[in-house]
Amino acid sequence: MSVSNPRFRLAMAGAGLGFVAVALAIRAVAPIGGRLEQSSATALYASMIWAGVLVLWPRLSPVAAGAAALAWCWGAELFQLTGVPAALSEHSALVRLALGTSFDPVDLLWYPAGVVPLVAVHLLLRKRLVKSKISY
């Protein structure tokens, strides 16, 4: 499947929605505020951002897409130190979902847990597709 193919973007959008669905399922069964809920949500947020990057820029290399996703996640987390996201979140649930509300240094470690495996799988699939001479 060529990256210029709309199916690639659709697949990435579907992956992003899948990550959200998994996060919501974990939230439904895990204790609210528990470490499992918080850590998995953080990693799955990063996974969703990775998929979103590829929806917007499907020609990015796997490593560049991963770096862009991590830059967004780490930037949003550090932005929370300013208090601006918390203030904006009081007025918008969408802002709360996109930017969060309070800084947690542990989140900085969980973001790569959501992105690095996806980059690795993307690299492996890309290599396999190139070997079989199928454009993706």
N, CA, C and O atoms as CSV, one atom per row, in Angstrom:
chain,resi,resn,atom,element,x,y,z
A,1,MET,N,N,0.857,-1.176,0.000
A,1,MET,CA,C,0.000,0.000,0.000
A,1,MET,C,C,0.898,1.232,0.000
A,1,MET,O,O,1.715,1.405,0.904
A,2,SER,N,N,0.755,2.065,-0.981
A,2,SER,CA,C,1.556,3.270,-1.094
A,2,SER,C,C,1.117,4.292,-0.045
A,2,SER,O,O,-0.069,4.413,0.260
A,3,VAL,N,N,2.105,5.033,0.510
A,3,VAL,CA,C,1.753,6.045,1.502
A,3,VAL,C,C,0.906,7.144,0.890
A,3,VAL,O,O,0.204,7.856,1.610
A,4,SER,N,N,0.960,7.295,-0.425
A,4,SER,CA,C,0.095,8.287,-1.054
A,4,SER,C,C,-1.319,7.740,-1.209
A,4,SER,O,O,-2.243,8.476,-1.555
A,5,ASN,N,N,-1.482,6.443,-0.950
A,5,ASN,CA,C,-2.774,5.798,-1.026
A,5,ASN,C,C,-3.627,6.240,0.160
A,5,ASN,O,O,-3.166,6.195,1.301
A,6,PRO,N,N,-4.857,6.663,-0.093
A,6,PRO,CA,C,-5.725,7.086,1.018
A,6,PRO,C,C,-5.958,5.974,2.044
A,6,PRO,O,O,-6.291,6.256,3.195
A,7,ARG,N,N,-5.789,4.725,1.639
A,7,ARG,CA,C,-5.991,3.622,2.589
A,7,ARG,C,C,-4.952,3.648,3.704
A,7,ARG,O,O,-5.245,3.229,4.823
A,8,PHE,N,N,-3.742,4.134,3.420
A,8,PHE,CA,C,-2.722,4.226,4.468
A,8,PHE,C,C,-3.167,5.226,5.536
A,8,PHE,O,O,-3.086,4.949,6.733
A,9,ARG,N,N,-3.635,6.383,5.089
A,9,ARG,CA,C,-4.122,7.391,6.044
A,9,ARG,C,C,-5.317,6.853,6.827
A,9,ARG,O,O,-5.424,7.070,8.034
A,10,LEU,N,N,-6.203,6.162,6.145
A,10,LEU,CA,C,-7.372,5.574,6.807
A,10,LEU,C,C,-6.933,4.534,7.842
A,10,LEU,O,O,-7.495,4.457,8.935
A,11,ALA,N,N,-5.922,3.737,7.484
A,11,ALA,CA,C,-5.394,2.743,8.421
A,11,ALA,C,C,-4.804,3.417,9.659
A,11,ALA,O,O,-5.004,2.947,10.779
A,12,MET,N,N,-4.083,4.511,9.460
A,12,MET,CA,C,-3.491,5.229,10.593
A,12,MET,C,C,-4.583,5.874,11.458
A,12,MET,O,O,-4.482,5.882,12.685
A,13,ALA,N,N,-5.617,6.409,10.817
A,13,ALA,CA,C,-6.745,6.975,11.580
A,13,ALA,C,C,-7.426,5.868,12.382
A,13,ALA,O,O,-7.794,6.068,13.539
A,14,GLY,N,N,-7.590,4.710,11.764
A,14,GLY,CA,C,-8.179,3.574,12.472
A,14,GLY,C,C,-7.325,3.123,13.638
A,14,GLY,O,O,-7.841,2.777,14.700
A,15,ALA,N,N,-6.006,3.128,13.436
A,15,ALA,CA,C,-5.094,2.770,14.524
A,15,ALA,C,C,-5.231,3.759,15.680
A,15,ALA,O,O,-5.275,3.361,16.844
A,16,GLY,N,N,-5.297,5.049,15.352
A,16,GLY,CA,C,-5.465,6.063,16.398
A,16,GLY,C,C,-6.744,5.842,17.191
A,16,GLY,O,O,-6.738,5.932,18.418
A,17,LEU,N,N,-7.841,5.553,16.496
A,17,LEU,CA,C,-9.111,5.274,17.178
A,17,LEU,C,C,-9.018,3.992,17.996
A,17,LEU,O,O,-9.610,3.883,19.069
A,18,GLY,N,N,-8.272,3.027,17.478
A,18,GLY,CA,C,-8.067,1.783,18.228
A,18,GLY,C,C,-7.328,2.022,19.532
A,18,GLY,O,O,-7.665,1.432,20.559
A,19,PHE,N,N,-6.319,2.886,19.496
A,19,PHE,CA,C,-5.580,3.206,20.722
A,19,PHE,C,C,-6.496,3.886,21.744
A,19,PHE,O,O,-6.402,3.623,22.943
A,20,VAL,N,N,-7.371,4.753,21.264
A,20,VAL,CA,C,-8.328,5.408,22.156
A,20,VAL,C,C,-9.272,4.365,22.753
A,20,VAL,O,O,-9.562,4.405,23.948
A,21,ALA,N,N,-9.748,3.437,21.933
A,21,ALA,CA,C,-10.662,2.399,22.408
A,21,ALA,C,C,-10.006,1.532,23.488
A,21,ALA,O,O,-10.638,1.199,24.491
A,22,VAL,N,N,-8.747,1.173,23.279
A,22,VAL,CA,C,-8.035,0.370,24.272
A,22,VAL,C,C,-7.893,1.157,25.574
A,22,VAL,O,O,-8.089,0.608,26.657
A,23,ALA,N,N,-7.552,2.444,25.468
A,23,ALA,CA,C,-7.414,3.276,26.670
A,23,ALA,C,C,-8.736,3.349,27.428
A,23,ALA,O,O,-8.750,3.256,28.655
A,24,LEU,N,N,-9.837,3.513,26.713
A,24,LEU,CA,C,-11.153,3.581,27.362
A,24,LEU,C,C,-11.527,2.239,27.986
A,24,LEU,O,O,-12.132,2.207,29.057
A,25,ALA,N,N,-11.177,1.138,27.335
A,25,ALA,CA,C,-11.466,-0.189,27.894
A,25,ALA,C,C,-10.681,-0.408,29.182
A,25,ALA,O,O,-11.216,-0.932,30.158
A,26,ILE,N,N,-9.414,-0.007,29.183
A,26,ILE,CA,C,-8.610,-0.144,30.406
A,26,ILE,C,C,-9.189,0.718,31.507
A,26,ILE,O,O,-9.256,0.303,32.664
A,27,ARG,N,N,-9.605,1.914,31.144
A,27,ARG,CA,C,-10.188,2.814,32.150
A,27,ARG,C,C,-11.457,2.222,32.752
A,27,ARG,O,O,-11.748,2.430,33.930
A,28,ALA,N,N,-12.214,1.481,31.937
A,28,ALA,CA,C,-13.462,0.890,32.412
A,28,ALA,C,C,-13.227,-0.217,33.441
A,28,ALA,O,O,-14.076,-0.450,34.301
A,29,VAL,N,N,-12.084,-0.899,33.360
A,29,VAL,CA,C,-11.848,-2.023,34.267
A,29,VAL,C,C,-10.802,-1.750,35.342
A,29,VAL,O,O,-10.785,-2.432,36.366
A,30,ALA,N,N,-9.940,-0.777,35.132
A,30,ALA,CA,C,-8.886,-0.474,36.108
A,30,ALA,C,C,-9.398,0.530,37.132
A,30,ALA,O,O,-10.278,1.338,36.835
A,31,PRO,N,N,-8.848,0.473,38.330
A,31,PRO,CA,C,-9.230,1.467,39.333
A,31,PRO,C,C,-8.899,2.884,38.846
A,31,PRO,O,O,-7.799,3.134,38.352
A,32,ILE,N,N,-9.853,3.802,38.988
A,32,ILE,CA,C,-9.652,5.185,38.554
A,32,ILE,C,C,-8.481,5.781,39.340
A,32,ILE,O,O,-8.410,5.679,40.565
A,33,GLY,N,N,-7.578,6.399,38.603
A,33,GLY,CA,C,-6.421,7.019,39.237
A,33,GLY,C,C,-5.315,6.036,39.579
A,33,GLY,O,O,-4.275,6.425,40.110
A,34,GLY,N,N,-5.538,4.752,39.275
A,34,GLY,CA,C,-4.516,3.749,39.550
A,34,GLY,C,C,-3.361,3.860,38.575
A,34,GLY,O,O,-3.473,4.489,37.524
A,35,ARG,N,N,-2.268,3.249,38.934
A,35,ARG,CA,C,-1.062,3.335,38.107
A,35,ARG,C,C,-1.274,2.703,36.735
A,35,ARG,O,O,-0.785,3.232,35.737
A,36,LEU,N,N,-2.002,1.570,36.663
A,36,LEU,CA,C,-2.258,0.924,35.376
A,36,LEU,C,C,-3.028,1.862,34.459
A,36,LEU,O,O,-2.675,2.024,33.291
A,37,GLU,N,N,-4.063,2.471,34.980
A,37,GLU,CA,C,-4.867,3.384,34.166
A,37,GLU,C,C,-4.030,4.568,33.683
A,37,GLU,O,O,-4.063,4.922,32.505
A,38,GLN,N,N,-3.290,5.169,34.591
A,38,GLN,CA,C,-2.523,6.361,34.238
A,38,GLN,C,C,-1.384,6.043,33.267
A,38,GLN,O,O,-1.209,6.746,32.272
A,39,SER,N,N,-0.617,5.003,33.541
A,39,SER,CA,C,0.531,4.681,32.690
A,39,SER,C,C,0.098,4.215,31.313
A,39,SER,O,O,0.675,4.620,30.305
A,40,SER,N,N,-0.925,3.358,31.269
A,40,SER,CA,C,-1.383,2.881,29.960
A,40,SER,C,C,-1.995,4.024,29.161
A,40,SER,O,O,-1.809,4.103,27.946
A,41,ALA,N,N,-2.716,4.901,29.827
A,41,ALA,CA,C,-3.311,6.043,29.120
A,41,ALA,C,C,-2.222,6.934,28.529
A,41,ALA,O,O,-2.363,7.428,27.410
A,42,THR,N,N,-1.153,7.136,29.265
A,42,THR,CA,C,-0.051,7.966,28.785
A,42,THR,C,C,0.606,7.330,27.560
A,42,THR,O,O,0.836,8.004,26.556
A,43,ALA,N,N,0.906,6.038,27.643
A,43,ALA,CA,C,1.530,5.343,26.512
A,43,ALA,C,C,0.589,5.303,25.309
A,43,ALA,O,O,1.026,5.500,24.175
A,44,LEU,N,N,-0.691,5.053,25.547
A,44,LEU,CA,C,-1.653,4.987,24.440
A,44,LEU,C,C,-1.902,6.369,23.831
A,44,LEU,O,O,-2.166,6.469,22.633
A,45,TYR,N,N,-1.825,7.426,24.627
A,45,TYR,CA,C,-1.911,8.793,24.101
A,45,TYR,C,C,-0.771,9.013,23.101
A,45,TYR,O,O,-0.978,9.548,22.012
A,46,ALA,N,N,0.434,8.591,23.492
A,46,ALA,CA,C,1.586,8.746,22.602
A,46,ALA,C,C,1.402,7.921,21.329
A,46,ALA,O,O,1.769,8.366,20.241
A,47,SER,N,N,0.836,6.723,21.461
A,47,SER,CA,C,0.560,5.885,20.291
A,47,SER,C,C,-0.430,6.575,19.361
A,47,SER,O,O,-0.269,6.551,18.141
A,48,MET,N,N,-1.450,7.186,19.944
A,48,MET,CA,C,-2.448,7.901,19.149
A,48,MET,C,C,-1.804,9.090,18.422
A,48,MET,O,O,-2.116,9.355,17.261
A,49,ILE,N,N,-0.923,9.788,19.098
A,49,ILE,CA,C,-0.234,10.918,18.468
A,49,ILE,C,C,0.624,10.425,17.303
A,49,ILE,O,O,0.659,11.060,16.249
A,50,TRP,N,N,1.316,9.297,17.485
A,50,TRP,CA,C,2.119,8.707,16.399
A,50,TRP,C,C,1.243,8.436,15.175
A,50,TRP,O,O,1.607,8.778,14.049
A,51,ALA,N,N,0.086,7.819,15.412
A,51,ALA,CA,C,-0.825,7.534,14.297
A,51,ALA,C,C,-1.297,8.839,13.657
A,51,ALA,O,O,-1.389,8.933,12.433
A,52,GLY,N,N,-1.594,9.836,14.473
A,52,GLY,CA,C,-2.034,11.132,13.951
A,52,GLY,C,C,-0.981,11.810,13.109
A,52,GLY,O,O,-1.297,12.442,12.101
A,53,VAL,N,N,0.272,11.684,13.515
A,53,VAL,CA,C,1.372,12.254,12.730
A,53,VAL,C,C,1.381,11.627,11.335
A,53,VAL,O,O,1.576,12.318,10.335
A,54,LEU,N,N,1.168,10.318,11.282
A,54,LEU,CA,C,1.194,9.634,9.989
A,54,LEU,C,C,-0.064,9.893,9.162
A,54,LEU,O,O,-0.033,9.771,7.937
A,55,VAL,N,N,-1.157,10.246,9.812
A,55,VAL,CA,C,-2.338,10.673,9.053
A,55,VAL,C,C,-2.023,11.994,8.357
A,55,VAL,O,O,-2.346,12.186,7.185
A,56,LEU,N,N,-1.394,12.892,9.091
A,56,LEU,CA,C,-1.082,14.217,8.542
A,56,LEU,C,C,0.080,14.196,7.557
A,56,LEU,O,O,0.047,14.894,6.543
A,57,TRP,N,N,1.107,13.399,7.850
A,57,TRP,CA,C,2.315,13.350,7.021
A,57,TRP,C,C,2.683,11.895,6.731
A,57,TRP,O,O,3.637,11.375,7.310
A,58,PRO,N,N,1.944,11.238,5.850
A,58,PRO,CA,C,2.148,9.801,5.622
A,58,PRO,C,C,3.500,9.437,5.011
A,58,PRO,O,O,3.907,8.278,5.083
A,59,ARG,N,N,4.187,10.375,4.428
A,59,ARG,CA,C,5.484,10.072,3.803
A,59,ARG,C,C,6.658,10.136,4.784
A,59,ARG,O,O,7.792,9.844,4.403
A,60,LEU,N,N,6.402,10.512,6.037
A,60,LEU,CA,C,7.488,10.543,7.012
A,60,LEU,C,C,8.047,9.147,7.229
A,60,LEU,O,O,7.317,8.157,7.170
A,61,SER,N,N,9.328,9.077,7.477
A,61,SER,CA,C,9.930,7.793,7.826
A,61,SER,C,C,9.403,7.379,9.197
A,61,SER,O,O,8.933,8.223,9.959
A,62,PRO,N,N,9.477,6.100,9.514
A,62,PRO,CA,C,9.032,5.654,10.838
A,62,PRO,C,C,9.732,6.392,11.985
A,62,PRO,O,O,9.095,6.774,12.967
A,63,VAL,N,N,11.041,6.588,11.850
A,63,VAL,CA,C,11.793,7.263,12.911
A,63,VAL,C,C,11.373,8.728,13.023
A,63,VAL,O,O,11.219,9.243,14.130
A,64,ALA,N,N,11.190,9.396,11.897
A,64,ALA,CA,C,10.752,10.798,11.932
A,64,ALA,C,C,9.355,10.923,12.523
A,64,ALA,O,O,9.083,11.855,13.280
A,65,ALA,N,N,8.472,9.998,12.186
A,65,ALA,CA,C,7.113,10.027,12.756
A,65,ALA,C,C,7.172,9.814,14.266
A,65,ALA,O,O,6.462,10.476,15.023
A,66,GLY,N,N,8.023,8.885,14.696
A,66,GLY,CA,C,8.183,8.646,16.131
A,66,GLY,C,C,8.767,9.846,16.846
A,66,GLY,O,O,8.332,10.196,17.943
A,67,ALA,N,N,9.755,10.479,16.224
A,67,ALA,CA,C,10.366,11.666,16.826
A,67,ALA,C,C,9.364,12.811,16.925
A,67,ALA,O,O,9.331,13.525,17.927
A,68,ALA,N,N,8.553,12.986,15.895
A,68,ALA,CA,C,7.532,14.044,15.927
A,68,ALA,C,C,6.511,13.773,17.025
A,68,ALA,O,O,6.105,14.689,17.740
A,69,ALA,N,N,6.097,12.518,17.157
A,69,ALA,CA,C,5.119,12.168,18.199
A,69,ALA,C,C,5.702,12.418,19.586
A,69,ALA,O,O,5.034,12.981,20.453
A,70,LEU,N,N,6.949,11.999,19.793
A,70,LEU,CA,C,7.575,12.228,21.098
A,70,LEU,C,C,7.775,13.716,21.368
A,70,LEU,O,O,7.603,14.168,22.500
A,71,ALA,N,N,8.135,14.474,20.345
A,71,ALA,CA,C,8.307,15.920,20.531
A,71,ALA,C,C,7.000,16.554,20.981
A,71,ALA,O,O,6.990,17.388,21.886
A,72,TRP,N,N,5.890,16.159,20.348
A,72,TRP,CA,C,4.576,16.689,20.758
A,72,TRP,C,C,4.281,16.300,22.205
A,72,TRP,O,O,3.921,17.151,23.017
A,73,CYS,N,N,4.431,15.020,22.525
A,73,CYS,CA,C,4.084,14.538,23.866
A,73,CYS,C,C,4.929,15.207,24.943
A,73,CYS,O,O,4.408,15.693,25.947
A,74,TRP,N,N,6.234,15.224,24.720
A,74,TRP,CA,C,7.110,15.856,25.709
A,74,TRP,C,C,6.848,17.355,25.790
A,74,TRP,O,O,6.877,17.934,26.876
A,75,GLY,N,N,6.592,17.984,24.648
A,75,GLY,CA,C,6.277,19.413,24.651
A,75,GLY,C,C,5.003,19.712,25.415
A,75,GLY,O,O,4.949,20.663,26.195
A,76,ALA,N,N,3.972,18.898,25.193
A,76,ALA,CA,C,2.701,19.096,25.905
A,76,ALA,C,C,2.895,18.885,27.402
A,76,ALA,O,O,2.346,19.626,28.217
A,77,GLU,N,N,3.678,17.872,27.759
A,77,GLU,CA,C,3.923,17.599,29.186
A,77,GLU,C,C,4.667,18.758,29.841
A,77,GLU,O,O,4.302,19.198,30.932
A,78,LEU,N,N,5.702,19.248,29.181
A,78,LEU,CA,C,6.467,20.369,29.737
A,78,LEU,C,C,5.642,21.652,29.767
A,78,LEU,O,O,5.811,22.479,30.663
A,79,PHE,N,N,4.757,21.819,28.796
A,79,PHE,CA,C,3.866,22.982,28.762
A,79,PHE,C,C,2.968,23.009,30.002
A,79,PHE,O,O,2.554,24.077,30.452
A,80,GLN,N,N,2.673,21.836,30.545
A,80,GLN,CA,C,1.843,21.768,31.753
A,80,GLN,C,C,2.500,22.460,32.941
A,80,GLN,O,O,1.807,22.881,33.867
A,81,LEU,N,N,3.806,22.581,32.929
A,81,LEU,CA,C,4.511,23.278,34.010
A,81,LEU,C,C,4.116,24.750,34.091
A,81,LEU,O,O,4.255,25.372,35.144
A,82,THR,N,N,3.623,25.310,32.982
A,82,THR,CA,C,3.255,26.723,32.964
A,82,THR,C,C,1.910,26.988,33.628
A,82,THR,O,O,1.620,28.121,34.014
A,83,GLY,N,N,1.092,25.954,33.763
A,83,GLY,CA,C,-0.252,26.143,34.306
A,83,GLY,C,C,-1.282,26.548,33.264
A,83,GLY,O,O,-2.481,26.531,33.542
A,84,VAL,N,N,-0.833,26.910,32.072
A,84,VAL,CA,C,-1.759,27.331,31.013
A,84,VAL,C,C,-2.706,26.194,30.619
A,84,VAL,O,O,-3.912,26.427,30.534
A,85,PRO,N,N,-2.211,24.966,30.374
A,85,PRO,CA,C,-3.144,23.897,30.023
A,85,PRO,C,C,-4.194,23.637,31.102
A,85,PRO,O,O,-5.351,23.364,30.782
A,86,ALA,N,N,-3.810,23.718,32.354
A,86,ALA,CA,C,-4.778,23.505,33.437
A,86,ALA,C,C,-5.865,24.584,33.410
A,86,ALA,O,O,-7.046,24.287,33.587
A,87,ALA,N,N,-5.462,25.821,33.191
A,87,ALA,CA,C,-6.441,26.919,33.126
A,87,ALA,C,C,-7.366,26.753,31.927
A,87,ALA,O,O,-8.576,26.944,32.047
A,88,LEU,N,N,-6.806,26.400,30.772
A,88,LEU,CA,C,-7.626,26.208,29.582
A,88,LEU,C,C,-8.536,24.988,29.717
A,88,LEU,O,O,-9.648,24.973,29.188
A,89,SER,N,N,-8.056,23.969,30.426
A,89,SER,CA,C,-8.829,22.741,30.604
A,89,SER,C,C,-10.096,22.954,31.413
A,89,SER,O,O,-11.053,22.189,31.294
A,90,GLU,N,N,-10.100,23.993,32.235
A,90,GLU,CA,C,-11.305,24.294,33.011
A,90,GLU,C,C,-12.475,24.662,32.110
A,90,GLU,O,O,-13.633,24.547,32.512
A,91,HIS,N,N,-12.175,25.103,30.894
A,91,HIS,CA,C,-13.202,25.560,29.972
A,91,HIS,C,C,-13.441,24.609,28.807
A,91,HIS,O,O,-14.398,24.780,28.051
A,92,SER,N,N,-12.570,23.599,28.657
A,92,SER,CA,C,-12.689,22.736,27.489
A,92,SER,C,C,-12.186,21.323,27.779
A,92,SER,O,O,-11.026,21.125,28.140
A,93,ALA,N,N,-13.069,20.357,27.615
A,93,ALA,CA,C,-12.675,18.957,27.775
A,93,ALA,C,C,-11.703,18.548,26.671
A,93,ALA,O,O,-10.826,17.713,26.891
A,94,LEU,N,N,-11.858,19.137,25.482
A,94,LEU,CA,C,-10.960,18.823,24.370
A,94,LEU,C,C,-9.523,19.247,24.683
A,94,LEU,O,O,-8.575,18.518,24.393
A,95,VAL,N,N,-9.375,20.424,25.273
A,95,VAL,CA,C,-8.040,20.895,25.656
A,95,VAL,C,C,-7.467,19.979,26.730
A,95,VAL,O,O,-6.280,19.653,26.710
A,96,ARG,N,N,-8.311,19.570,27.660
A,96,ARG,CA,C,-7.853,18.674,28.727
A,96,ARG,C,C,-7.331,17.363,28.132
A,96,ARG,O,O,-6.308,16.841,28.574
A,97,LEU,N,N,-8.040,16.833,27.126
A,97,LEU,CA,C,-7.605,15.591,26.484
A,97,LEU,C,C,-6.329,15.787,25.667
A,97,LEU,O,O,-5.466,14.911,25.642
A,98,ALA,N,N,-6.211,16.924,25.004
A,98,ALA,CA,C,-5.054,17.170,24.134
A,98,ALA,C,C,-3.800,17.551,24.913
A,98,ALA,O,O,-2.704,17.099,24.582
A,99,LEU,N,N,-3.952,18.372,25.938
A,99,LEU,CA,C,-2.785,18.926,26.634
A,99,LEU,C,C,-2.600,18.445,28.067
A,99,LEU,O,O,-1.536,18.641,28.654
A,100,GLY,N,N,-3.634,17.814,28.636
A,100,GLY,CA,C,-3.538,17.402,30.030
A,100,GLY,C,C,-3.692,18.592,30.960
A,100,GLY,O,O,-4.009,19.702,30.532
A,101,THR,N,N,-3.462,18.337,32.247
A,101,THR,CA,C,-3.647,19.412,33.217
A,101,THR,C,C,-2.447,19.622,34.137
A,101,THR,O,O,-2.126,20.755,34.494
A,102,SER,N,N,-1.787,18.534,34.518
A,102,SER,CA,C,-0.694,18.698,35.482
A,102,SER,C,C,0.518,17.869,35.079
A,102,SER,O,O,0.393,16.751,34.579
A,103,PHE,N,N,1.666,18.433,35.304
A,103,PHE,CA,C,2.938,17.806,34.944
A,103,PHE,C,C,3.188,16.575,35.811
A,103,PHE,O,O,3.000,16.607,37.027
A,104,ASP,N,N,3.612,15.498,35.170
A,104,ASP,CA,C,4.030,14.288,35.880
A,104,ASP,C,C,5.307,13.800,35.197
A,104,ASP,O,O,5.254,13.353,34.052
A,105,PRO,N,N,6.449,13.876,35.874
A,105,PRO,CA,C,7.705,13.486,35.236
A,105,PRO,C,C,7.719,12.027,34.777
A,105,PRO,O,O,8.441,11.680,33.842
A,106,VAL,N,N,6.935,11.179,35.421
A,106,VAL,CA,C,6.867,9.765,35.023
A,106,VAL,C,C,6.296,9.633,33.610
A,106,VAL,O,O,6.668,8.724,32.867
A,107,ASP,N,N,5.398,10.538,33.248
A,107,ASP,CA,C,4.824,10.502,31.903
A,107,ASP,C,C,5.898,10.638,30.832
A,107,ASP,O,O,5.768,10.064,29.751
A,108,LEU,N,N,6.947,11.384,31.115
A,108,LEU,CA,C,8.027,11.564,30.146
A,108,LEU,C,C,8.665,10.221,29.768
A,108,LEU,O,O,9.195,10.068,28.668
A,109,LEU,N,N,8.610,9.257,30.683
A,109,LEU,CA,C,9.156,7.928,30.427
A,109,LEU,C,C,8.146,7.019,29.725
A,109,LEU,O,O,8.529,6.122,28.974
A,110,TRP,N,N,6.859,7.255,29.971
A,110,TRP,CA,C,5.832,6.402,29.376
A,110,TRP,C,C,5.548,6.743,27.917
A,110,TRP,O,O,5.084,5.884,27.168
A,111,TYR,N,N,5.814,7.969,27.503
A,111,TYR,CA,C,5.576,8.322,26.096
A,111,TYR,C,C,6.388,7.443,25.139
A,111,TYR,O,O,5.824,6.928,24.173
A,112,PRO,N,N,7.692,7.255,25.373
A,112,PRO,CA,C,8.429,6.365,24.466
A,112,PRO,C,C,7.900,4.929,24.478
A,112,PRO,O,O,7.998,4.224,23.473
A,113,ALA,N,N,7.342,4.496,25.609
A,113,ALA,CA,C,6.776,3.146,25.664
A,113,ALA,C,C,5.606,2.991,24.691
A,113,ALA,O,O,5.318,1.884,24.234
A,114,GLY,N,N,4.946,4.082,24.381
A,114,GLY,CA,C,3.846,4.046,23.429
A,114,GLY,C,C,4.271,4.256,21.996
A,114,GLY,O,O,3.517,3.937,21.076
A,115,VAL,N,N,5.470,4.788,21.783
A,115,VAL,CA,C,5.916,5.130,20.427
A,115,VAL,C,C,6.979,4.167,19.894
A,115,VAL,O,O,6.893,3.731,18.746
A,116,VAL,N,N,7.960,3.836,20.696
A,116,VAL,CA,C,9.096,3.035,20.219
A,116,VAL,C,C,8.662,1.690,19.626
A,116,VAL,O,O,9.150,1.328,18.556
A,117,PRO,N,N,7.765,0.934,20.274
A,117,PRO,CA,C,7.340,-0.329,19.643
A,117,PRO,C,C,6.666,-0.124,18.284
A,117,PRO,O,O,6.831,-0.941,17.378
A,118,LEU,N,N,5.920,0.949,18.146
A,118,LEU,CA,C,5.260,1.226,16.863
A,118,LEU,C,C,6.274,1.576,15.785
A,118,LEU,O,O,6.132,1.156,14.637
A,119,VAL,N,N,7.286,2.335,16.146
A,119,VAL,CA,C,8.349,2.664,15.192
A,119,VAL,C,C,9.058,1.380,14.765
A,119,VAL,O,O,9.344,1.194,13.583
A,120,ALA,N,N,9.340,0.500,15.713
A,120,ALA,CA,C,10.023,-0.760,15.395
A,120,ALA,C,C,9.183,-1.621,14.446
A,120,ALA,O,O,9.700,-2.158,13.466
A,121,VAL,N,N,7.898,-1.748,14.739
A,121,VAL,CA,C,7.011,-2.532,13.866
A,121,VAL,C,C,6.909,-1.880,12.492
A,121,VAL,O,O,6.925,-2.572,11.474
A,122,HIS,N,N,6.807,-0.569,12.459
A,122,HIS,CA,C,6.726,0.159,11.196
A,122,HIS,C,C,7.995,-0.080,10.358
A,122,HIS,O,O,7.914,-0.306,9.151
A,123,LEU,N,N,9.150,-0.026,11.004
A,123,LEU,CA,C,10.413,-0.277,10.293
A,123,LEU,C,C,10.464,-1.704,9.750
A,123,LEU,O,O,10.885,-1.925,8.614
A,124,LEU,N,N,10.035,-2.669,10.559
A,124,LEU,CA,C,10.041,-4.064,10.114
A,124,LEU,C,C,9.089,-4.287,8.946
A,124,LEU,O,O,9.434,-4.963,7.977
A,125,LEU,N,N,7.892,-3.718,9.039
A,125,LEU,CA,C,6.926,-3.862,7.942
A,125,LEU,C,C,7.433,-3.198,6.675
A,125,LEU,O,O,7.298,-3.738,5.577
A,126,ARG,N,N,8.008,-2.043,6.839
A,126,ARG,CA,C,8.544,-1.315,5.679
A,126,ARG,C,C,9.647,-2.126,5.005
A,126,ARG,O,O,9.691,-2.236,3.779
A,127,LYS,N,N,10.543,-2.695,5.824
A,127,LYS,CA,C,11.635,-3.509,5.296
A,127,LYS,C,C,11.083,-4.737,4.570
A,127,LYS,O,O,11.554,-5.088,3.489
A,128,ARG,N,N,10.098,-5.377,5.160
A,128,ARG,CA,C,9.497,-6.562,4.556
A,128,ARG,C,C,8.803,-6.214,3.243
A,128,ARG,O,O,8.903,-6.957,2.266
A,129,LEU,N,N,8.102,-5.085,3.223
A,129,LEU,CA,C,7.413,-4.674,2.003
A,129,LEU,C,C,8.391,-4.312,0.896
A,129,LEU,O,O,8.142,-4.594,-0.276
A,130,VAL,N,N,9.508,-3.684,1.267
A,130,VAL,CA,C,10.516,-3.322,0.275
A,130,VAL,C,C,11.154,-4.595,-0.293
A,130,VAL,O,O,11.396,-4.686,-1.497
A,131,LYS,N,N,11.425,-5.575,0.574
A,131,LYS,CA,C,11.996,-6.837,0.107
A,131,LYS,C,C,11.079,-7.554,-0.867
A,131,LYS,O,O,11.535,-8.166,-1.833
A,132,SER,N,N,9.777,-7.472,-0.603
A,132,SER,CA,C,8.833,-8.151,-1.485
A,132,SER,C,C,8.431,-7.264,-2.660
A,132,SER,O,O,7.584,-7.637,-3.473
A,133,LYS,N,N,9.050,-6.083,-2.738
A,133,LYS,CA,C,8.835,-5.125,-3.823
A,133,LYS,C,C,7.389,-4.652,-3.916
A,133,LYS,O,O,6.888,-4.353,-5.000
A,134,ILE,N,N,6.733,-4.589,-2.769
A,134,ILE,CA,C,5.380,-4.024,-2.723
A,134,ILE,C,C,5.528,-2.617,-2.170
A,134,ILE,O,O,6.123,-2.418,-1.111
A,135,SER,N,N,4.991,-1.652,-2.880
A,135,SER,CA,C,5.070,-0.294,-2.339
A,135,SER,C,C,3.996,-0.146,-1.272
A,135,SER,O,O,2.877,-0.637,-1.422
A,136,TYR,N,N,4.357,0.541,-0.191
A,136,TYR,CA,C,3.346,0.733,0.861
A,136,TYR,C,C,2.989,2.149,1.019
A,136,TYR,O,O,2.155,2.485,1.860
